[in-house]
C-alpha cells in the first residue's frame, strides 16, 4: 500500500532490486562466464606456444616462456597480442601440463587465465592432444591473425629411431616427451604432425623452434597448414628464439601484410645471437618460407627427377665411396657428432636444394629454371653463418635443404647402424619411411 501511494519510491525500489539481482548473478558465474568476459579484451592476433619440454630442454623452454611473458609486458598497446601457452616442462612444483592465456591489463600487469589443466602427465607429442589444444585455443581466439610456435626436439622427416645418446626410442620428426608416470616417450612423425595441424585453422605463420625443419620435405608436408614458415636447415641452438624480442615485434603486427617484416626481424634476432661462428657461438641458419609456392617447386623437382633417372639410378646401388664423391657436388647441412659414442647426427641427410637443382639442370635446364623460380618465391629471407660447429663449412646456402634418397643405403655404414634400429636398419626401410612423406611419395623414388 505504501508503494502504491508513492510511485517514485516504488520505481526506485524496483531499480535497486534489479541491480541486486544482476550483482548476485555476476557473483554466481562459472569459469566459462569468466572466460567470456575476459575474452572481450582479446587482440586481433593470437599465437600459441606449444612447448614440448618434458625432456633435457626443460629449463631452456621455461626461460623461453618467461621471455614471452616479458614481451607481453613490453607490448606497445594493451592487448596487442594474445599469447596462449601450452607447456609441459620439468619444473619443481610446476611439472604438470597446462594451457593458459597471458594478457596485459590496464594496470600494466599480467593476467594469467587458465584455459585447461591436467591432474596427471600427458603426452604432448601425441597428435590427438596437439590437435585438441589447437582446437581449444583457436575456437576461443578465432582472431584474424593466427600463429603457432613449435618448440622441442625435431629432425625434419627422419622417422622413429633409437639414438644411443638418449637411450630411448625417439621419433625425430617433432617432439620428445618423457611421460614421467609410466616412463614412456612420445613423439610425432612428420606426416602425423601435419595431419594434426590440419585439423585446426590454417595458420598465418609457424615458427619451428626446433632442429632441421627447414627442408623441402617438411615445408611440402606443411604447405596447406600455414602461409609462412620460419625454420632452420641446421640444428637450432639450445636457447632457441629470443622470444622477448620476437613477440614484442609481433605484437606490432596490425595486418597480414606486416607479417613478413616482423618474421624477418625475429629471424635476424635469432641469427645475431648465434652467429657468426666463433667464441661461444656455434653458428646458425634460419629462413622464412612462403609455403604457397611449394606445389610449384615440387612439380618442377619431380620432372627433374624423371629427366635424371639414368644418372640417379646407378647411384642407388653404388658403393659408399662413389656416393661420397658424388656428395661433394652439394653443400652439406648435417653434421657428425664428435661426442662420446660417435653417433651420426644426420650426416648424409640434408643438402642445399639449389645445388641439387643445378646438378639435375645439367640435363634439364627448363625444369631447373622453373624450380629455381619457385624457390625464389618460397625463400623470402635467409641467414647463415660461414661455419656450423666445427664440422660444417657453409660456403653457400639458398635457405632450404633436401634429402638425397640415393644416400639412404649408407645407413649400413659405421655409426648409422648405431643411430637407426627401431624404424629401419637398412636402405629399404629408410626409403619406405621417406615414402611416407608427401614430398617423397610425389617424387616416386
C-alpha positions in Angstrom: 0.0 0.0 0.0 2.9 2.3 0.8 4.4 1.9 -2.7 1.0 2.5 -4.3 0.8 5.8 -2.6 4.4 6.7 -3.6 5.1 5.6 -7.3 8.5 7.3 -7.5 9.8 5.5 -4.4 8.3 2.2 -5.8 10.2 2.8 -9.1 13.5 3.4 -7.2 13.0 0.3 -5.2 12.4 -1.7 -8.3 15.6 -0.4 -9.9 17.6 -1.3 -6.8 16.1 -4.8 -6.7 17.1 -5.3 -10.4 20.6 -4.1 -9.7 20.8 -6.5 -6.7 19.7 -9.4 -8.9 22.3 -8.6 -11.6 25.0 -8.3 -8.9 24.1 -11.6 -7.4 24.0 -13.2 -10.9 27.6 -12.0 -11.6 28.7 -13.5 -8.3 27.5 -16.9 -9.3 29.1 -17.1 -12.8 31.2 -20.2 -13.5 34.6 -20.4 -15.1 33.1 -20.2 -18.6 31.4 -16.9 -17.8 34.7 -15.5 -16.5 36.4 -16.6 -19.7 33.7 -15.0 -21.9 34.0 -11.7 -20.0 37.8 -11.7 -20.3 37.7 -12.5 -24.0 36.1 -9.2 -24.7 39.6 -7.8 -24.4 41.3 -10.0 -26.9 43.5 -8.6 -29.7 43.3 -9.5 -33.4 46.5 -11.6 -33.3 46.9 -14.9 -31.4 50.0 -17.0 -31.1 50.1 -20.5 -29.4 53.4 -21.5 -27.9 53.4 -25.3 -28.0 56.3 -26.2 -25.7 57.1 -29.9 -25.5 59.7 -29.5 -22.8 59.4 -32.7 -20.7 63.0 -33.5 -21.7 66.5 -32.2 -21.5 65.3 -28.8 -23.0 63.1 -28.1 -20.0 65.0 -25.3 -18.4 65.6 -23.6 -21.8 62.0 -23.7 -22.8 60.9 -22.4 -19.4 63.2 -19.4 -20.0 61.6 -19.0 -23.4 58.2 -18.8 -21.7 59.5 -16.2 -19.2 60.8 -14.1 -22.2 57.4 -14.4 -23.9 55.7 -13.2 -20.7 58.0 -10.2 -20.6 57.3 -9.4 -24.2 53.6 -9.0 -23.4 54.5 -6.5 -20.7 56.7 -4.7 -23.3 53.9 -4.5 -25.8 53.2 -1.1 -27.3 49.5 -1.5 -26.6 47.5 -3.3 -24.0 46.1 -6.5 -25.6 48.2 -6.1 -28.7 48.9 -9.9 -28.9 47.1 -12.8 -27.4 49.8 -15.1 -26.0 48.5 -18.7 -25.3 51.0 -21.1 -23.8 50.8 -24.9 -23.7 53.7 -26.2 -21.8 54.9 -29.4 -20.1 58.3 -28.7 -18.6 60.2 -30.4 -15.8 60.0 -27.7 -13.2 59.8 -28.4 -9.5 56.2 -27.7 -8.3 55.1 -26.8 -11.8 55.6 -30.0 -13.8 52.0 -30.8 -14.9 50.8 -29.6 -18.3 48.8 -26.5 -18.5 47.2 -24.3 -21.2 46.8 -20.6 -20.3 46.4 -17.2 -21.8 48.6 -14.3 -20.8 47.2 -10.8 -21.0 48.5 -7.4 -20.0 45.9 -5.4 -18.2 45.3 -1.7 -17.9 47.5 -1.6 -14.7 50.4 -2.8 -16.8 50.5 -6.2 -15.1 50.0 -9.7 -16.4 46.8 -11.6 -16.1 47.1 -15.3 -16.4 43.8 -17.0 -17.4 43.9 -20.8 -17.1 42.2 -22.4 -20.1 42.9 -26.1 -19.2 44.8 -28.0 -16.6 45.7 -31.7 -16.2 46.0 -33.7 -12.9 48.5 -36.1 -14.4 51.2 -36.1 -17.0 50.2 -36.3 -20.7 52.0 -37.0 -23.9 52.2 -33.6 -25.6 53.8 -35.3 -28.6 50.6 -37.2 -29.2 48.9 -35.9 -32.5 45.5 -36.1 -30.9 46.5 -33.9 -28.0 48.2 -31.4 -30.3 45.0 -31.2 -32.4 42.8 -30.8 -29.3 45.0 -27.9 -27.9 44.9 -26.1 -31.2 41.1 -26.5 -31.4 40.6 -25.3 -27.9 42.9 -22.3 -28.4 41.6 -21.1 -31.8 37.9 -21.8 -31.1 38.2 -19.3 -28.2 40.6 -17.0 -30.0 39.3 -17.0 -33.6 41.3 -13.9 -34.5 42.2 -12.6 -37.9 45.9 -13.4 -37.4 46.9 -16.9 -36.1 50.4 -18.0 -35.3 52.0 -21.2 -33.8 55.3 -21.9 -32.2 56.5 -25.5 -32.2 59.4 -25.9 -29.7 61.1 -29.2 -28.8 63.5 -31.6 -30.4 63.0 -32.3 -34.1 64.8 -33.5 -37.2 62.6 -32.9 -40.3 61.3 -36.0 -41.9 63.5 -38.5 -40.1 61.4 -41.4 -38.7 61.4 -43.3 -35.4 64.9 -44.1 -34.3 66.8 -45.5 -31.4 69.5 -43.0 -30.6 72.0 -44.4 -28.2 72.9 -41.0 -26.9 69.4 -40.8 -25.4 68.9 -44.5 -24.6 65.3 -44.5 -25.6 63.1 -44.8 -28.7 62.6 -41.4 -30.2 60.6 -40.1 -33.1 62.7 -37.5 -34.7 60.2 -35.5 -36.8 58.9 -33.4 -33.9 58.6 -33.6 -30.1 60.2 -35.6 -27.4 58.0 -36.0 -24.3 59.3 -38.1 -21.4 56.0 -39.2 -19.8 57.0 -39.5 -16.2 54.4 -41.7 -14.7 54.8 -44.7 -17.0 58.4 -44.0 -18.3 57.2 -43.8 -21.9 58.5 -41.5 -24.6 56.1 -39.8 -27.0 56.8 -38.2 -30.3 55.2 -37.2 -33.7 56.2 -38.3 -37.2 56.2 -35.5 -39.8 53.1 -36.8 -41.6 51.2 -37.2 -38.3 52.3 -33.7 -37.3 50.8 -32.2 -40.5 47.6 -34.2 -40.1 47.2 -32.9 -36.5 47.8 -29.3 -37.5 45.4 -29.7 -40.5 42.5 -30.3 -38.0 42.8 -26.7 -36.9 42.6 -23.4 -38.8 45.2 -22.5 -41.4 47.9 -20.6 -39.6 49.3 -17.4 -41.0 52.7 -18.5 -39.7 54.5 -21.2 -37.9 57.8 -20.7 -36.1 59.6 -24.1 -35.9 61.9 -23.5 -33.0 63.4 -27.0 -33.4 66.1 -28.6 -35.4 66.1 -29.5 -39.1 62.7 -28.3 -40.2 64.0 -26.1 -43.0 63.8 -28.7 -45.7 61.7 -29.4 -48.7 60.2 -32.5 -47.1 58.9 -30.6 -44.0 57.9 -27.5 -46.0 55.9 -29.5 -48.5 54.2 -31.5 -45.7 53.0 -28.2 -44.2 52.1 -26.5 -47.4 48.4 -26.3 -46.7 48.8 -25.9 -42.9 50.3 -22.4 -42.9 51.2 -19.5 -45.2 54.6 -18.7 -43.7 57.2 -21.0 -42.0 60.3 -19.9 -40.1 62.7 -22.8 -39.8 66.3 -23.9 -39.9 68.1 -26.3 -42.2 70.6 -26.9 -39.4 70.2 -27.7 -35.7 68.6 -24.9 -33.7 70.8 -23.7 -30.8 69.6 -24.8 -27.4 68.3 -21.5 -26.2 66.1 -21.2 -29.3 64.4 -18.0 -30.4 64.8 -14.8 -28.3 61.1 -14.5 -27.5 61.2 -11.2 -25.7 62.3 -9.6 -29.0 60.3 -11.8 -31.2 56.9 -11.3 -29.5 57.5 -7.6 -28.8 57.9 -7.2 -32.6 55.0 -9.5 -33.5 52.7 -7.5 -31.1 53.0 -4.6 -33.5 51.6 -6.6 -36.5 48.3 -5.0 -37.5 47.6 -6.9 -40.7 48.8 -9.9 -42.6 50.9 -7.6 -44.8 53.0 -6.7 -41.8 53.9 -10.4 -41.1 56.9 -10.9 -43.4 58.9 -8.0 -42.0 58.1 -9.0 -38.4 59.1 -12.6 -39.0 62.3 -11.4 -40.8 63.2 -9.3 -37.7 62.6 -12.3 -35.5 65.0 -14.4 -37.6 67.6 -11.7 -37.5 67.4 -11.6 -33.7 68.0 -15.3 -33.5 70.8 -15.2 -36.1 72.6 -12.3 -34.4 72.6 -14.2 -31.1 74.1 -17.3 -32.6 76.3 -16.3 -35.5 78.9 -15.7 -36.8 80.7 -18.8 -35.7 83.4 -18.3 -33.1 83.9 -17.9 -29.3 80.8 -19.2 -27.6 78.7 -19.1 -30.8 78.3 -22.2 -32.8 76.8 -20.8 -36.0 73.2 -20.7 -37.3 71.0 -20.9 -40.3 67.4 -19.7 -40.5 65.0 -18.9 -43.3 61.5 -17.6 -44.0 59.4 -19.6 -46.4 56.2 -18.7 -48.3 54.6 -22.1 -48.5 52.1 -21.0 -51.1 54.6 -21.9 -53.8 55.7 -25.3 -52.6 53.5 -27.2 -55.1 55.2 -25.5 -58.0 58.6 -26.4 -56.6 57.6 -30.0 -56.0 56.2 -30.3 -59.6 59.4 -29.0 -61.2 61.6 -31.1 -59.0 59.6 -34.2 -59.8 60.2 -33.5 -63.5 63.9 -33.1 -62.8 64.0 -36.5 -61.1 62.4 -38.1 -64.1 64.8 -36.5 -66.6 67.7 -37.5 -64.5 66.7 -41.1 -63.9 69.6 -42.5 -65.9 72.0 -40.6 -63.7 70.4 -41.3 -60.4 69.5 -45.0 -60.7 73.2 -46.2 -60.7 73.8 -44.1 -57.5 71.1 -46.0 -55.6 73.3 -49.2 -55.9 76.7 -47.5 -55.8 79.4 -48.3 -53.2 79.9 -45.8 -50.4 83.0 -44.3 -51.9 81.1 -43.4 -55.1 78.3 -41.9 -53.1 80.7 -39.8 -51.1 82.4 -38.5 -54.2 79.0 -37.6 -55.6 78.0 -35.7 -52.5 81.0 -33.4 -53.0 78.8 -31.6 -55.5 76.4 -30.4 -52.8 76.6 -28.1 -49.7 76.1 -30.4 -46.7 73.8 -29.2 -43.9 74.1 -32.2 -41.5 77.0 -32.8 -39.1 78.7 -35.8 -37.5 78.8 -35.6 -33.7 82.2 -35.7 -32.2 80.9 -36.6 -28.7 81.2 -39.9 -26.9 79.6 -42.8 -28.7 80.3 -41.3 -32.2 76.6 -41.2 -33.1 76.0 -39.8 -36.5 73.9 -36.7 -36.5 72.0 -36.5 -39.8 75.4 -36.7 -41.6 74.1 -37.7 -45.0 70.6 -36.3 -45.0 70.4 -32.6 -45.7 71.9 -30.7 -48.6 71.3 -27.4 -50.2 68.4 -27.9 -52.6 69.6 -25.3 -55.1 72.8 -27.3 -55.6 70.8 -30.4 -56.3 68.5 -28.5 -58.8 71.6 -27.1 -60.6 73.1 -30.6 -60.8 69.9 -32.0 -62.3 69.6 -29.0 -64.5 72.7 -30.0 -66.4 70.4 -32.3 -68.5 67.1 -30.4 -68.0 67.6 -26.7 -68.0 63.9 -25.9 -68.5 62.6 -27.6 -65.4 65.6 -26.4 -63.4 64.7 -22.9 -64.3 61.1 -23.4 -63.2 62.3 -25.0 -59.9 64.6 -22.1 -59.2 61.9 -19.5 -59.9 59.6 -21.3 -57.5 62.4 -21.5 -54.9 62.9 -17.7 -55.2 59.2 -17.2 -54.4 59.4 -19.6 -51.4 62.6 -18.4 -49.7 61.8 -14.8 -48.8 64.7 -14.3 -46.4 67.6 -16.5 -45.3 70.6 -16.1 -43.0 73.5 -18.5 -42.5 76.9 -18.3 -40.8 80.1 -19.4 -42.6 80.5 -22.3 -40.3 78.3 -24.5 -38.0 80.0 -26.1 -35.0 83.4 -27.4 -36.1 82.1 -29.9 -38.7 80.4 -27.8 -41.4 81.9 -25.1 -43.5 79.0 -23.3 -45.2 80.2 -21.8 -48.5 76.7 -21.0 -49.6 73.1 -21.8 -48.8 69.9 -20.9 -50.5 67.9 -21.3 -47.3 66.3 -24.7 -48.0 67.6 -28.2 -47.7 66.6 -31.5 -49.3 67.4 -35.2 -48.7 69.1 -37.3 -51.4 67.4 -40.7 -51.1 70.3 -42.3 -53.0 72.4 -41.8 -49.9 70.0 -43.7 -47.6 71.6 -47.1 -48.1 74.6 -45.6 -46.3 72.6 -46.5 -43.2 74.7 -49.6 -43.1 77.9 -47.6 -42.7 79.5 -47.4 -39.2 77.6 -45.0 -37.0 74.3 -45.4 -38.8 74.0 -49.0 -37.5 74.0 -47.4 -34.1 71.8 -44.5 -34.9 69.0 -46.4 -36.6 67.4 -49.6 -35.4 63.8 -49.0 -34.3 62.2 -48.0 -37.6 64.7 -49.2 -40.2 68.3 -50.5 -40.1 68.8 -50.6 -43.9 68.3 -48.6 -47.0 65.0 -50.2 -48.0 63.5 -49.4 -44.6 64.6 -45.8 -44.6 63.3 -45.4 -48.2 60.0 -46.8 -47.0 59.9 -44.1 -44.3 60.8 -41.5 -46.9 57.8 -42.6 -49.0 55.6 -41.7 -46.0 56.3 -38.0 -46.6 54.2 -36.3 -49.2 57.4 -35.0 -50.9 59.0 -38.4 -51.1 55.8 -40.0 -52.4 55.4 -37.4 -55.1 59.0 -37.8 -56.3 58.4 -41.5 -56.8 61.8 -42.6 -55.5 
